Amino acid sequence: MSGLLTALAWATVIIASYLPTGRFFILSISSLCIVIAWLEWGKGTAFMVYLAVFFLSLIWPGIFRALGFFGFFGLYPLLFLFLRQKMNRWPAISIVHPLMTGLILAAISVLGLDYFITDTRGLTGWTLWLALVLIIQAVLLVYNYLLGRFTQLWLERIKSRSQF
């Protein structure tokens, strides 16, 4: 079953690389595969699915999509679920969000992606970075909400009716 989850997550990474819009939603499904692996078989299996999807994504669709999965869509659910075992939801979010924000900002800075931000609406310097941090926080909150809804759907409607 973990192989099927790996294949599904890899397929969503591939599909998202060819879609003109809706990539965020499709890549959220790849995160759901990691959550399902965690819920059904534990953190070791979820980590193996995460690594397998990353290495397969290096082969196809390429390094940028693989790094996007490795640094965000695969890493976020692993970190969040690991912290959720140890604490409540909001303290876990308050730890994961700054960590993921730091990773995203580091990726933007290292890869030089800030050069491509052209329409800044008059923001420069630290105000531009502050606006970027606020946008990242909004995206992370939406992503956390979507992942929570997908997980709830899995637990209530699918897992409760099936036996593995």
C-alpha atoms as an extended CHARMM CRD file, in Angstrom:
* protein
*
       164  EXT
         1         1  MET       CA              0.0000000000        0.0000000000        0.0000000000  PROA      1               0.0000000000
         2         2  SER       CA              2.8540000000        2.3980000000        0.6670000000  PROA      2               0.0000000000
         3         3  GLY       CA              4.0480000000        1.7650000000       -2.8870000000  PROA      3               0.0000000000
         4         4  LEU       CA              0.6340000000        2.7930000000       -4.1830000000  PROA      4               0.0000000000
         5         5  LEU       CA              0.7460000000        5.9440000000       -2.0700000000  PROA      5               0.0000000000
         6         6  THR       CA              4.2120000000        6.6830000000       -3.4240000000  PROA      6               0.0000000000
         7         7  ALA       CA              2.9950000000        6.2010000000       -6.9810000000  PROA      7               0.0000000000
         8         8  LEU       CA             -0.0340000000        8.4370000000       -6.3650000000  PROA      8               0.0000000000
         9         9  ALA       CA              2.0710000000       11.1770000000       -4.7870000000  PROA      9               0.0000000000
        10        10  TRP       CA              4.6040000000       10.9790000000       -7.6110000000  PROA      10              0.0000000000
        11        11  ALA       CA              1.8050000000       11.1360000000      -10.1840000000  PROA      11              0.0000000000
        12        12  THR       CA              0.4180000000       14.2700000000       -8.5580000000  PROA      12              0.0000000000
        13        13  VAL       CA              3.8510000000       15.9190000000       -8.6960000000  PROA      13              0.0000000000
        14        14  ILE       CA              4.0780000000       15.0230000000      -12.3890000000  PROA      14              0.0000000000
        15        15  ILE       CA              0.5380000000       16.2130000000      -13.1440000000  PROA      15              0.0000000000
        16        16  ALA       CA              1.0980000000       19.4750000000      -11.2820000000  PROA      16              0.0000000000
        17        17  SER       CA              4.1730000000       20.1810000000      -13.3770000000  PROA      17              0.0000000000
        18        18  TYR       CA              2.0630000000       20.1910000000      -16.5510000000  PROA      18              0.0000000000
        19        19  LEU       CA             -0.9710000000       22.1030000000      -15.3070000000  PROA      19              0.0000000000
        20        20  PRO       CA             -1.2130000000       25.8270000000      -15.9980000000  PROA      20              0.0000000000
        21        21  THR       CA             -3.2270000000       26.4580000000      -12.8030000000  PROA      21              0.0000000000
        22        22  GLY       CA             -4.3060000000       24.5560000000       -9.7210000000  PROA      22              0.0000000000
        23        23  ARG       CA             -0.8460000000       23.2640000000       -8.8640000000  PROA      23              0.0000000000
        24        24  PHE       CA             -1.1900000000       24.0810000000       -5.1830000000  PROA      24              0.0000000000
        25        25  PHE       CA             -4.3160000000       21.9490000000       -4.8690000000  PROA      25              0.0000000000
        26        26  ILE       CA             -2.8390000000       19.0040000000       -6.7730000000  PROA      26              0.0000000000
        27        27  LEU       CA              0.4030000000       19.0910000000       -4.7930000000  PROA      27              0.0000000000
        28        28  SER       CA             -1.6590000000       19.1340000000       -1.5930000000  PROA      28              0.0000000000
        29        29  ILE       CA             -2.8710000000       15.6880000000       -2.6030000000  PROA      29              0.0000000000
        30        30  SER       CA              0.7360000000       14.4970000000       -2.6230000000  PROA      30              0.0000000000
        31        31  SER       CA              0.9630000000       15.7280000000        0.9720000000  PROA      31              0.0000000000
        32        32  LEU       CA             -2.1580000000       13.7840000000        1.7920000000  PROA      32              0.0000000000
        33        33  CYS       CA             -0.4080000000       10.5980000000        0.6590000000  PROA      33              0.0000000000
        34        34  ILE       CA              2.2490000000       11.2030000000        3.2910000000  PROA      34              0.0000000000
        35        35  VAL       CA             -0.4150000000       11.8650000000        5.9250000000  PROA      35              0.0000000000
        36        36  ILE       CA             -2.2090000000        8.6310000000        5.0170000000  PROA      36              0.0000000000
        37        37  ALA       CA              1.0500000000        6.6710000000        5.2510000000  PROA      37              0.0000000000
        38        38  TRP       CA              1.6640000000        8.2150000000        8.6910000000  PROA      38              0.0000000000
        39        39  LEU       CA             -1.8430000000        7.4570000000        9.9470000000  PROA      39              0.0000000000
        40        40  GLU       CA             -1.9460000000        3.9040000000        8.6180000000  PROA      40              0.0000000000
        41        41  TRP       CA              1.6060000000        2.6080000000        9.0880000000  PROA      41              0.0000000000
        42        42  GLY       CA              3.5400000000        5.1330000000       11.1680000000  PROA      42              0.0000000000
        43        43  LYS       CA              6.2250000000        7.7290000000       10.7530000000  PROA      43              0.0000000000
        44        44  GLY       CA              8.8260000000        5.3740000000        9.2940000000  PROA      44              0.0000000000
        45        45  THR       CA              6.6150000000        4.4590000000        6.3610000000  PROA      45              0.0000000000
        46        46  ALA       CA              5.6220000000        8.0880000000        5.8480000000  PROA      46              0.0000000000
        47        47  PHE       CA              9.2860000000        9.0730000000        5.7490000000  PROA      47              0.0000000000
        48        48  MET       CA             10.0370000000        6.3340000000        3.2170000000  PROA      48              0.0000000000
        49        49  VAL       CA              7.1430000000        7.4940000000        1.0060000000  PROA      49              0.0000000000
        50        50  TYR       CA              8.5030000000       11.0390000000        1.2930000000  PROA      50              0.0000000000
        51        51  LEU       CA             11.9990000000       10.0040000000        0.2100000000  PROA      51              0.0000000000
        52        52  ALA       CA             10.7470000000        7.7130000000       -2.5580000000  PROA      52              0.0000000000
        53        53  VAL       CA              8.5970000000       10.4690000000       -4.0770000000  PROA      53              0.0000000000
        54        54  PHE       CA             11.5240000000       12.8710000000       -3.8620000000  PROA      54              0.0000000000
        55        55  PHE       CA             13.9390000000       10.5310000000       -5.6510000000  PROA      55              0.0000000000
        56        56  LEU       CA             11.3660000000        9.5610000000       -8.2690000000  PROA      56              0.0000000000
        57        57  SER       CA             10.6000000000       13.2440000000       -8.8460000000  PROA      57              0.0000000000
        58        58  LEU       CA             14.2860000000       13.8670000000       -9.4600000000  PROA      58              0.0000000000
        59        59  ILE       CA             14.0170000000       11.4720000000      -12.3940000000  PROA      59              0.0000000000
        60        60  TRP       CA             10.7870000000       12.9780000000      -13.6860000000  PROA      60              0.0000000000
        61        61  PRO       CA              9.5900000000       15.8550000000      -13.7430000000  PROA      61              0.0000000000
        62        62  GLY       CA             12.9610000000       17.2340000000      -12.6170000000  PROA      62              0.0000000000
        63        63  ILE       CA             14.9880000000       18.8100000000       -9.8810000000  PROA      63              0.0000000000
        64        64  PHE       CA             12.8720000000       21.9440000000       -9.3120000000  PROA      64              0.0000000000
        65        65  ARG       CA              9.6390000000       20.0150000000       -8.7820000000  PROA      65              0.0000000000
        66        66  ALA       CA             11.4820000000       17.4690000000       -6.6470000000  PROA      66              0.0000000000
        67        67  LEU       CA             12.9530000000       20.2010000000       -4.4630000000  PROA      67              0.0000000000
        68        68  GLY       CA              9.5160000000       21.8100000000       -4.1400000000  PROA      68              0.0000000000
        69        69  PHE       CA              8.1370000000       18.5350000000       -2.8700000000  PROA      69              0.0000000000
        70        70  PHE       CA             11.1740000000       17.8670000000       -0.6760000000  PROA      70              0.0000000000
        71        71  GLY       CA             11.2370000000       21.3180000000        0.8920000000  PROA      71              0.0000000000
        72        72  PHE       CA              7.5390000000       22.0250000000        1.2600000000  PROA      72              0.0000000000
        73        73  PHE       CA              4.7900000000       19.6150000000        0.2140000000  PROA      73              0.0000000000
        74        74  GLY       CA              6.4860000000       16.5620000000        1.6820000000  PROA      74              0.0000000000
        75        75  LEU       CA              8.2760000000       18.1400000000        4.6040000000  PROA      75              0.0000000000
        76        76  TYR       CA              5.3660000000       20.1280000000        6.0360000000  PROA      76              0.0000000000
        77        77  PRO       CA              3.1110000000       17.1460000000        6.8280000000  PROA      77              0.0000000000
        78        78  LEU       CA              6.0050000000       15.1900000000        8.3520000000  PROA      78              0.0000000000
        79        79  LEU       CA              7.0000000000       18.0530000000       10.6390000000  PROA      79              0.0000000000
        80        80  PHE       CA              3.4350000000       18.8840000000       11.5620000000  PROA      80              0.0000000000
        81        81  LEU       CA              2.4550000000       15.2950000000       12.3480000000  PROA      81              0.0000000000
        82        82  PHE       CA              5.6430000000       14.7390000000       14.3290000000  PROA      82              0.0000000000
        83        83  LEU       CA              4.9410000000       17.8050000000       16.4640000000  PROA      83              0.0000000000
        84        84  ARG       CA              1.2510000000       16.9050000000       16.7840000000  PROA      84              0.0000000000
        85        85  GLN       CA              2.2670000000       13.7040000000       18.5530000000  PROA      85              0.0000000000
        86        86  LYS       CA              3.9750000000       15.7880000000       21.2010000000  PROA      86              0.0000000000
        87        87  MET       CA              1.7120000000       18.8490000000       21.5500000000  PROA      87              0.0000000000
        88        88  ASN       CA             -1.6140000000       20.4230000000       20.6380000000  PROA      88              0.0000000000
        89        89  ARG       CA             -2.4390000000       21.8300000000       17.2140000000  PROA      89              0.0000000000
        90        90  TRP       CA             -1.7250000000       25.5430000000       17.7090000000  PROA      90              0.0000000000
        91        91  PRO       CA              1.6520000000       25.1380000000       19.4180000000  PROA      91              0.0000000000
        92        92  ALA       CA              2.6320000000       22.7760000000       16.5840000000  PROA      92              0.0000000000
        93        93  ILE       CA              1.5370000000       25.3500000000       14.0220000000  PROA      93              0.0000000000
        94        94  SER       CA              3.4610000000       28.0680000000       15.8570000000  PROA      94              0.0000000000
        95        95  ILE       CA              6.6390000000       25.9860000000       15.5000000000  PROA      95              0.0000000000
        96        96  VAL       CA              6.1300000000       24.6940000000       11.9550000000  PROA      96              0.0000000000
        97        97  HSD       CA              5.1340000000       28.0340000000       10.4100000000  PROA      97              0.0000000000
        98        98  PRO       CA              8.2930000000       29.9840000000       11.3250000000  PROA      98              0.0000000000
        99        99  LEU       CA             10.4330000000       27.0120000000       10.3450000000  PROA      99              0.0000000000
       100       100  MET       CA              8.7540000000       26.6390000000        6.9500000000  PROA      100             0.0000000000
       101       101  THR       CA              8.7910000000       30.4120000000        6.4350000000  PROA      101             0.0000000000
       102       102  GLY       CA             12.5180000000       30.4280000000        7.0880000000  PROA      102             0.0000000000
       103       103  LEU       CA             13.0420000000       27.5830000000        4.6230000000  PROA      103             0.0000000000
       104       104  ILE       CA             10.9840000000       29.3220000000        1.9400000000  PROA      104             0.0000000000
       105       105  LEU       CA             12.7450000000       32.6570000000        2.4630000000  PROA      105             0.0000000000
       106       106  ALA       CA             16.1270000000       30.9180000000        2.3830000000  PROA      106             0.0000000000
       107       107  ALA       CA             15.1770000000       29.1930000000       -0.8750000000  PROA      107             0.0000000000
       108       108  ILE       CA             14.0400000000       32.5010000000       -2.3690000000  PROA      108             0.0000000000
       109       109  SER       CA             17.2390000000       34.2010000000       -1.2960000000  PROA      109             0.0000000000
       110       110  VAL       CA             19.6470000000       31.4030000000       -2.2770000000  PROA      110             0.0000000000
       111       111  LEU       CA             18.0440000000       30.7700000000       -5.6450000000  PROA      111             0.0000000000
       112       112  GLY       CA             17.8180000000       34.4940000000       -6.3530000000  PROA      112             0.0000000000
       113       113  LEU       CA             14.0880000000       34.3610000000       -6.9050000000  PROA      113             0.0000000000
       114       114  ASP       CA             13.6690000000       37.7780000000       -5.3140000000  PROA      114             0.0000000000
       115       115  TYR       CA             15.1280000000       39.1570000000       -8.5520000000  PROA      115             0.0000000000
       116       116  PHE       CA             11.9610000000       38.0470000000      -10.3570000000  PROA      116             0.0000000000
       117       117  ILE       CA              9.6200000000       39.9670000000       -8.0410000000  PROA      117             0.0000000000
       118       118  THR       CA              8.9040000000       42.8880000000      -10.3140000000  PROA      118             0.0000000000
       119       119  ASP       CA              5.5660000000       44.3930000000       -9.3020000000  PROA      119             0.0000000000
       120       120  THR       CA              6.2780000000       45.3880000000       -5.7120000000  PROA      120             0.0000000000
       121       121  ARG       CA              3.6230000000       48.1240000000       -5.4510000000  PROA      121             0.0000000000
       122       122  GLY       CA              6.2180000000       50.5240000000       -4.0500000000  PROA      122             0.0000000000
       123       123  LEU       CA              7.5870000000       48.1340000000       -1.4350000000  PROA      123             0.0000000000
       124       124  THR       CA             11.3470000000       47.9590000000       -1.1400000000  PROA      124             0.0000000000
       125       125  GLY       CA             13.8950000000       46.5320000000        1.2440000000  PROA      125             0.0000000000
       126       126  TRP       CA             12.6140000000       45.1690000000        4.5160000000  PROA      126             0.0000000000
       127       127  THR       CA              8.9740000000       46.1150000000        3.7910000000  PROA      127             0.0000000000
       128       128  LEU       CA              9.0360000000       43.8920000000        0.7260000000  PROA      128             0.0000000000
       129       129  TRP       CA             10.4070000000       40.9960000000        2.7910000000  PROA      129             0.0000000000
       130       130  LEU       CA              7.8120000000       41.6520000000        5.5020000000  PROA      130             0.0000000000
       131       131  ALA       CA              5.0280000000       41.5510000000        2.9110000000  PROA      131             0.0000000000
       132       132  LEU       CA              6.5200000000       38.3190000000        1.5680000000  PROA      132             0.0000000000
       133       133  VAL       CA              6.5340000000       36.7920000000        5.0770000000  PROA      133             0.0000000000
       134       134  LEU       CA              2.8790000000       37.7580000000        5.5520000000  PROA      134             0.0000000000
       135       135  ILE       CA              1.9350000000       36.2240000000        2.2100000000  PROA      135             0.0000000000
       136       136  ILE       CA              3.8070000000       33.0360000000        3.1090000000  PROA      136             0.0000000000
       137       137  GLN       CA              1.9420000000       32.8710000000        6.4220000000  PROA      137             0.0000000000
       138       138  ALA       CA             -1.3970000000       33.2060000000        4.6260000000  PROA      138             0.0000000000
       139       139  VAL       CA             -0.4200000000       30.4420000000        2.1970000000  PROA      139             0.0000000000
       140       140  LEU       CA              0.6830000000       28.1970000000        5.0630000000  PROA      140             0.0000000000
       141       141  LEU       CA             -2.6000000000       28.7420000000        6.8970000000  PROA      141             0.0000000000
       142       142  VAL       CA             -4.6060000000       27.8540000000        3.7760000000  PROA      142             0.0000000000
       143       143  TYR       CA             -2.3870000000       24.8310000000        3.1910000000  PROA      143             0.0000000000
       144       144  ASN       CA             -2.7740000000       23.6940000000        6.8010000000  PROA      144             0.0000000000
       145       145  TYR       CA             -6.5360000000       24.0670000000        6.5170000000  PROA      145             0.0000000000
       146       146  LEU       CA             -6.6640000000       22.0640000000        3.2740000000  PROA      146             0.0000000000
       147       147  LEU       CA             -4.4640000000       19.3360000000        4.7000000000  PROA      147             0.0000000000
       148       148  GLY       CA             -6.6470000000       19.1590000000        7.7930000000  PROA      148             0.0000000000
       149       149  ARG       CA             -9.8130000000       18.8780000000        5.7010000000  PROA      149             0.0000000000
       150       150  PHE       CA             -8.2820000000       16.1660000000        3.5150000000  PROA      150             0.0000000000
       151       151  THR       CA             -7.1620000000       14.2640000000        6.6060000000  PROA      151             0.0000000000
       152       152  GLN       CA            -10.5940000000       14.5640000000        8.1750000000  PROA      152             0.0000000000
       153       153  LEU       CA            -12.1900000000       13.3090000000        4.9500000000  PROA      153             0.0000000000
       154       154  TRP       CA             -9.8160000000       10.3360000000        4.9700000000  PROA      154             0.0000000000
       155       155  LEU       CA            -10.5040000000        9.4540000000        8.5980000000  PROA      155             0.0000000000
       156       156  GLU       CA            -14.2710000000        9.9240000000        8.5450000000  PROA      156             0.0000000000
       157       157  ARG       CA            -15.3330000000        8.7250000000        5.1270000000  PROA      157             0.0000000000
       158       158  ILE       CA            -12.6900000000        6.4280000000        3.7090000000  PROA      158             0.0000000000
       159       159  LYS       CA            -10.8050000000        4.7630000000        6.5480000000  PROA      159             0.0000000000
       160       160  SER       CA            -13.9140000000        4.1040000000        8.6240000000  PROA      160             0.0000000000
       161       161  ARG       CA            -15.4710000000        2.1740000000        5.6970000000  PROA      161             0.0000000000
       162       162  SER       CA            -12.4860000000        0.1700000000        4.5340000000  PROA      162             0.0000000000
       163       163  GLN       CA            -10.2100000000       -2.4430000000        6.0010000000  PROA      163             0.0000000000
       164       164  PHE       CA             -6.5780000000       -2.7490000000        4.9190000000  PROA      164             0.0000000000
